[in-house]
Amino acid sequence: MSNTHKPKIINIMPHGPAYNYSPDKKPDVWWEKSDGSWLGFWTREWPDLLGEAVLKQTDQYDWEVWQPDYRADKIYSKVLATGVTHRLFPTRDKAYRAGVGTRKGIFSEMIIEQLRKSQNRPMILMLNGTYGIHIPLYNEIIKIFGFTKKFPILFLGHGMFKAPISEMLELHRPLTYIDLIVEYFRLKSHLRHVDVIFEQAESALNEVKRMYRGRIEKFTMGCDFDYWMPVSSTELKRSLRTELDIPQEKTVLFASGNLIPRKQFDKLIEVFKSIQKRDDFFLIIAGHGEDAYTKVLMSLITPLIKQKKAFLHPYVRGDRLRNLYWASDLYVSVATDEGGPVTVMEAMACGLPVLSTPVGETSERMKKHCVGKFVPVRDYDEWAAAIESLLNHGLPKPLDIQTARKVYHRENVAKQFIRIYEDLIPL
């Protein structure tokens, strides 16, 4: 197929590059501006990874990731070795009406302009989000292109969609109920123009069904099971622990992700401090986040570090992250809400059992197969009791790797998306 006639898959992201997580570190791809400042992006964003997996399966599509960026003064583009094109667009905050008041949200006129220029060629627009279509940019896109659209619009939710009507059942201030009513009707109107909604967790799919009568697809973000795999030998595991200065005889518990409050790493550390009289565990937390919260975590974990019972590891990917999985005995995921998460999928691919709060797609799958161990979202005494029980009596069963691979291997995830693209734009 000629390159000029390939359908284009355009992925729009709801946020800019996470500069605040690594303020002094250049991204994987970056440009220097005329004033000496810089901007760029990290190639690990989910739309880039999905695009790589899709393009490995087929050459029938062009794949682009469009990311708003407050630092951009023009469109910056880079074609990656994977074939994915990643673009950064000039962005500003825009005030929009939310019920009785107004709020600010991310917006890019140039993304709108480029969509207008692209709409006369075969294309599919994928709007990526976590909590639903709640940002001015997506609202404006649907208002402009929804009624007379020439291309399918997909919403790729990452697992935590919540319908305003569900939120109305919770306790709020009086004006918040008005906001939720307005949001309900706005969202319901906009979703009429969406062709497919994807969500990971069954809980999120149930929320979508309260608002939407169109096509719904369950998906998982997945990971590469040809890379994330169990440690090859006991000798390698021991050498990695020696390299990390972890005592060989201890049970190693590992947690990773963005260092943000909803991941509850602070609560996890406090739970381990409550059982610090024990000398049979070692806690690893790896990730990055905003400086203030990272400092809070470091302050909390320091007593355990001094006792050689824990460390807070800098953010890593690739082999260095895989080594942390391989050095560990149990993966821990205790967030208040999740879509997947991918970190648990990686742990499953590495053959690790998982201790988890009952949130996200992975917890639903573990329950289905009667594996893993679960703790309540906010009952921290129960966390401590569960961890002590595991240390005393042994670890839970991991999810069978072949079962996990069938669902979470990114190649299989890509094939699911290709099937849907072919339904929407027959080649």
C-alpha positions in Angstrom: 0.0 0.0 0.0 1.3 3.4 -0.9 2.4 5.5 2.1 0.2 8.4 1.1 -2.9 6.2 1.3 -2.3 4.4 4.6 -4.9 5.1 7.3 -3.3 7.2 10.0 -3.8 6.3 13.7 -3.5 9.6 15.6 -3.2 9.2 19.4 -3.8 12.4 21.4 -2.5 12.5 25.0 -4.2 14.3 27.9 -1.0 15.7 29.4 2.4 17.0 28.6 5.8 15.4 29.2 6.5 14.7 33.0 9.3 17.3 33.3 8.5 17.8 37.0 9.4 14.2 37.7 12.9 14.6 36.3 13.5 18.4 36.2 17.3 18.2 35.7 17.3 15.2 33.3 16.9 15.5 29.5 14.2 13.2 28.0 14.9 10.4 25.5 14.3 12.9 22.7 14.8 16.6 23.2 15.4 19.9 21.4 17.1 23.1 22.5 15.2 26.3 21.9 16.6 29.6 20.8 16.5 31.0 24.3 18.7 28.1 25.6 15.8 26.2 27.3 14.8 22.7 26.1 11.8 20.4 25.7 11.3 16.8 24.6 9.5 13.6 25.4 10.1 10.1 26.8 9.5 7.2 24.5 7.9 5.0 27.1 4.5 6.7 26.9 1.8 4.1 26.4 0.7 5.3 22.9 4.3 5.0 21.7 4.6 1.5 23.1 1.2 0.4 21.6 2.2 1.9 18.3 5.5 0.0 18.3 3.6 -3.3 18.9 1.0 -2.6 16.2 3.7 -1.6 13.6 5.5 -4.8 14.3 2.4 -6.7 13.3 1.4 -4.7 10.2 2.7 -2.0 7.8 -0.8 -1.1 6.9 -1.0 2.0 9.1 0.9 5.2 9.9 1.0 5.8 13.7 1.4 9.2 15.4 1.4 10.4 19.0 0.3 14.0 19.5 1.3 15.4 22.9 0.4 18.8 24.2 3.4 20.6 25.8 3.4 24.0 27.6 7.1 24.4 26.6 6.5 24.1 22.9 6.5 27.2 20.7 5.9 25.3 17.5 5.3 21.7 16.5 8.3 19.5 17.3 8.4 16.0 15.5 10.5 12.9 15.7 10.1 9.7 13.8 11.3 6.9 16.2 13.2 3.8 15.1 10.0 1.9 15.8 8.2 3.8 12.9 6.1 5.8 15.4 6.0 9.6 14.9 5.8 11.6 18.1 4.8 15.3 18.0 4.8 18.0 20.7 2.2 20.8 20.2 2.1 24.3 21.7 -0.3 24.3 24.6 -2.0 26.6 27.1 -4.5 26.5 29.8 -8.1 27.3 28.9 -10.9 28.2 31.2 -14.1 26.2 30.7 -17.4 26.0 32.4 -17.9 23.2 34.9 -21.3 23.4 36.4 -21.8 26.7 38.2 -18.1 27.8 37.9 -15.1 27.6 35.7 -11.9 25.5 35.7 -8.7 25.5 33.8 -7.6 22.7 31.6 -5.1 21.8 29.0 -5.8 23.0 25.4 -4.0 23.3 22.1 -5.3 25.3 19.1 -2.7 23.8 16.9 -3.9 20.2 17.6 -7.3 21.3 16.4 -5.8 22.9 13.4 -3.8 19.9 12.5 -6.9 17.6 12.9 -8.7 19.8 10.4 -5.9 19.4 7.9 -5.8 15.6 8.4 -9.5 14.7 8.4 -9.8 14.3 4.7 -7.5 11.3 4.6 -8.4 7.9 6.1 -7.7 8.1 9.8 -8.7 7.0 13.3 -8.5 9.3 16.3 -7.7 7.8 19.6 -8.2 10.0 22.7 -6.2 8.6 25.6 -7.3 9.2 29.2 -7.5 7.8 32.7 -10.7 9.1 34.3 -12.8 9.8 31.2 -13.3 12.6 28.7 -13.0 15.5 31.2 -10.5 17.9 29.6 -11.2 21.0 27.5 -9.1 19.7 24.6 -11.2 16.5 24.2 -14.5 18.4 24.7 -13.5 20.8 22.0 -12.4 18.1 19.6 -15.7 16.3 19.9 -17.7 19.5 19.6 -15.9 20.5 16.4 -15.6 17.1 14.7 -18.3 15.0 16.3 -21.4 16.0 14.5 -19.9 15.9 11.0 -16.9 13.7 11.6 -15.2 12.0 8.7 -13.2 9.6 10.9 -13.9 7.2 13.8 -13.2 8.5 17.3 -12.0 6.0 20.0 -11.6 6.7 23.7 -8.8 4.6 25.2 -9.5 4.7 28.9 -6.8 3.4 31.3 -9.1 1.8 33.8 -10.6 4.4 36.1 -13.6 5.8 34.2 -16.3 7.0 36.7 -19.7 8.2 35.6 -20.9 11.5 37.2 -24.1 9.7 38.2 -22.1 7.3 40.4 -20.2 10.3 42.0 -23.6 11.8 42.8 -24.2 8.9 45.3 -21.3 10.1 47.3 -21.3 12.9 49.9 -20.5 16.4 48.5 -21.1 20.1 49.0 -24.4 21.2 47.5 -22.8 23.0 44.5 -20.8 19.9 43.6 -24.1 18.1 42.8 -25.0 20.8 40.3 -21.5 20.4 38.7 -22.0 16.7 38.5 -25.4 17.0 36.9 -24.0 19.4 34.2 -21.1 17.1 33.7 -23.4 14.1 33.3 -25.4 15.7 30.5 -22.3 17.1 28.8 -20.4 13.8 28.9 -23.5 11.8 27.7 -23.8 14.2 24.7 -20.1 14.0 23.8 -20.0 10.2 24.1 -22.7 9.9 21.4 -19.9 10.8 18.9 -17.4 8.2 20.1 -17.3 5.0 18.1 -15.5 2.7 20.6 -14.6 3.0 24.3 -11.8 0.9 25.7 -11.4 0.2 29.4 -9.2 -2.3 31.3 -11.1 -3.1 34.6 -14.6 -4.5 34.8 -15.4 -1.9 37.4 -14.6 0.9 34.8 -16.5 -0.9 32.1 -19.6 -1.0 34.3 -19.2 2.8 34.8 -19.0 3.3 31.0 -22.2 1.3 30.5 -24.0 3.8 32.7 -23.3 6.6 30.2 -22.8 5.0 26.8 -24.7 2.6 24.5 -22.0 2.3 21.8 -19.3 -0.3 21.2 -17.3 -1.2 24.3 -14.0 -3.2 24.2 -12.1 -4.6 27.1 -8.3 -4.3 26.8 -5.2 -4.5 28.8 -2.1 -2.3 28.4 0.2 -5.3 28.7 4.0 -5.7 28.5 6.5 -7.7 26.5 6.6 -11.2 27.9 9.6 -12.0 25.7 11.5 -9.5 27.8 9.9 -9.6 31.2 10.4 -13.2 32.3 11.4 -15.2 35.4 15.0 -15.0 36.7 17.0 -17.7 34.9 18.7 -19.2 38.0 19.1 -19.0 41.7 22.7 -18.0 41.2 21.7 -14.9 39.2 19.1 -14.0 41.9 21.8 -14.2 44.5 24.3 -12.2 42.5 21.7 -9.4 42.0 21.0 -9.3 45.7 24.7 -9.1 46.4 25.0 -6.2 43.9 22.1 -4.4 45.5 23.4 -5.1 49.1 20.3 -7.1 50.0 20.8 -9.9 52.6 20.3 -13.2 50.9 18.1 -14.8 53.6 15.5 -12.1 53.7 12.1 -12.0 51.9 12.3 -9.2 49.4 9.1 -7.2 48.7 9.1 -4.8 45.8 6.8 -1.9 44.8 7.3 0.5 41.9 5.6 3.3 40.0 5.2 7.1 40.0 5.7 8.5 43.5 2.3 10.0 43.9 -0.2 9.9 46.9 -2.7 7.5 45.3 0.0 4.8 45.1 0.1 4.9 49.0 3.9 4.3 49.2 3.9 6.4 52.3 1.4 4.2 54.0 3.3 1.1 52.9 6.5 2.4 54.5 4.6 3.2 57.7 3.2 -0.4 57.8 6.7 -1.8 57.5 7.9 0.6 60.2 5.2 -0.9 62.4 6.7 -4.3 62.0 10.4 -3.2 62.0 11.2 -5.4 65.0 11.3 -8.3 62.5 14.5 -9.0 60.7 13.3 -11.2 57.9 12.1 -8.7 55.3 13.6 -6.2 52.9 11.5 -3.5 51.1 12.3 -2.0 47.8 10.4 1.0 46.4 11.4 2.3 43.0 10.1 5.3 41.0 10.1 9.0 40.6 7.7 11.9 41.3 7.5 15.5 42.4 10.3 16.6 44.7 8.2 17.4 47.8 6.5 14.0 47.9 9.7 12.1 47.2 11.3 13.9 50.1 8.4 12.8 52.4 9.0 9.2 51.3 12.7 9.4 51.9 12.2 10.9 55.4 9.7 8.0 56.2 11.9 5.2 54.9 15.2 6.4 56.4 14.9 4.5 59.7 14.4 1.3 57.7 17.4 2.1 55.4 19.6 2.6 58.5 18.6 -0.9 59.7 19.3 -2.3 56.2 15.7 -3.3 55.8 14.8 -1.1 52.8 15.8 1.4 50.2 14.2 3.9 47.9 15.5 3.2 44.4 15.7 5.9 41.7 13.4 5.5 38.7 14.8 2.9 36.2 13.6 1.1 33.2 14.9 -1.8 31.1 17.5 -4.2 32.5 17.9 -2.3 35.7 14.2 -2.5 36.5 14.0 -6.1 35.5 16.9 -6.8 37.9 14.8 -5.4 40.8 12.0 -7.8 39.9 14.5 -10.7 39.7 16.0 -9.9 43.1 12.5 -9.9 44.7 10.2 -12.5 46.1 6.9 -10.7 46.2 5.5 -7.7 44.3 3.3 -5.2 46.2 0.6 -2.9 44.7 -1.5 -1.0 47.2 -2.9 2.0 45.3 -6.3 3.4 46.0 -7.3 3.0 42.4 -5.7 1.5 39.3 -6.3 0.7 35.6 -4.0 -2.2 35.2 -1.4 -1.6 36.5 1.4 -2.5 34.0 3.9 -2.9 36.9 1.8 -5.9 38.2 1.7 -7.3 34.7 5.5 -7.1 34.5 5.7 -8.8 37.9 3.4 -11.6 36.7 5.6 -12.0 33.6 8.6 -12.3 35.9 6.8 -15.1 37.8 6.3 -13.1 41.1 3.3 -13.5 43.4 1.4 -10.3 44.1 0.1 -8.6 47.3 -2.5 -6.1 46.1 -5.4 -3.9 47.0 -8.6 -5.0 45.2 -8.4 -2.4 42.4 -7.5 -2.6 38.7 -7.7 -5.3 36.0 -4.9 -7.4 37.5 -6.6 -7.8 40.8 -9.8 -8.9 39.0 -7.8 -11.5 37.1 -6.0 -12.7 40.3 -9.3 -13.2 42.0 -10.7 -15.1 39.1 -7.8 -17.5 39.2 -7.6 -17.6 43.1 -4.0 -16.4 43.3 -2.3 -13.6 45.1 -3.1 -12.0 48.4 -5.5 -9.0 48.9 -5.6 -6.2 51.5 -8.3 -3.5 51.9 -7.6 -0.1 50.3 -7.2 1.8 53.6 -7.1 -0.7 56.4 -3.4 -0.4 57.2 -3.6 -2.6 60.3 -4.8 -5.3 58.0 -1.9 -4.7 55.6 0.5 -5.3 58.5 -1.3 -8.4 59.5 -1.3 -9.8 56.0 2.4 -9.1 55.5 3.3 -10.7 58.8 1.2 -13.7 57.8 3.1 -14.1 54.5 6.4 -13.7 56.2 5.4 -16.4 58.8 3.6 -18.9 56.6 4.8 -18.4 53.0 4.0 -16.5 49.9 0.8 -16.7 47.8 0.6 -18.5 44.5 1.5 -16.4 41.4 -0.7 -16.2 38.3 0.3 -19.0 35.8 2.7 -17.3 33.3 1.0 -18.8 30.2 -2.4 -17.5 31.5 -0.9 -14.1 32.0 0.9 -14.1 28.6 -2.3 -14.9 26.7 -3.9 -11.7 28.1 -1.0 -9.3 28.8 1.7 -10.0 26.1 1.8 -6.8 24.2 1.8 -8.6 20.8 -1.6 -10.1 21.7 -2.9 -6.7 22.8 -1.8 -5.2 19.5 -3.6 -7.9 17.5 -6.8 -6.9 19.3 -6.5 -3.3 18.3 -5.6 -4.2 14.7 -8.8 -6.3 14.5 -10.8 -3.2 15.6 -9.1 -0.9 13.2 -9.9 -3.2 10.4 -13.6 -3.2 11.4 -13.6 0.7 11.4 -11.6 1.2 8.2 -11.5 -1.9 6.0 -8.2 -2.1 4.2 
